Amino acid sequence: MTTETLSPRALTVADAARMLATREPVIRRLIYAGRIRATCLGGWTWRIPLGEIDRLLLEEAETDPRPRRRVPRPGAACGGRPRA
């Protein structure tokens, strides 16, 4: 839990949960446990740097031999076609 400046690549808890194929309460527990670096904007509102998601995926890949399907980043084009 930090109070650093937000970058344009900061994700919501919901976006992070989708990218990690898990649920929002799991992400919040990881934030409170200090396993995910995040910035609190007040109340239940958090922003997570995109680099944290990449770090978690890399850690998991090193410890878990099973491949995980990564969900595309929010705003990324699907199938080469821009979203409407």
N, C-alpha and C positions, 0 to 999 in steps of 0.2 A: 504494500500500500504506500504509494508515494504521492507527492504533490507536484510532480514535474509538469512542464508545459506539454500540452497535447499536440500531437502531430496530426496531419491529415490522414494518417494511416492508423488511427486509433479505432478499435472496434467496440461495438456494444457487447454486452454479455450474451445477448441472443445470437449475434453474428459469430462470436467465438464458439458458442455451443454448437452451432451448425457446422462450423469448420472442423471441429473436433469430434463431430458425430456423437454428441452427448446432450445432456439437458442443462438448462440454466442454473438450477440449484447446485449442480456439480461444479460448475465454473465459479459460482459464488463461494462455495466451500474451499476451493483451491485458492481463491483470492484471500479469504480470511486466514487460511493456514500459511500464507506467504509463499505458496508454490507458484503463483502467477503474479507478476508485477502489474499493478493497475492503479489508475487514478480515480479517486472518488470525487464525483461532482456534486454530491449531496444526497442524503437518503440512500436509496437502493440504486442510484445511477452511477455506473462505473464505465470507464473507458480502458481498453486493453490494447497496448501497442501490438501491431501486427507481428513484430519480431518475437514477441512472447509465444504466439501460436506456432510460429516456425520452430522456436526452441523446443516447445513441448512435443511437436511432431518428430523432431530429430531425436530427442531423448527416447521417445517411445520406439522409434525405429531401431535404435541401438539396443534396447532391452527386450523388445517383443519381435520375434521372428515373423509373426503373421503380418502380411501387408494390410494397411488400412486405406480405404478409398478416401482421398482427400476431396472435400467439397470445394468448388471454385470460390475464390474470393468474392465478396459482395461487389457488384458492379461489373464483374468480368463478363465478357461476351461469351455466350453459350453456343457451341457449334459454329463458331466463326461469324455469327450474326449478332449485331448489336441488339441490346434489349430495347424495347419500345417504351 
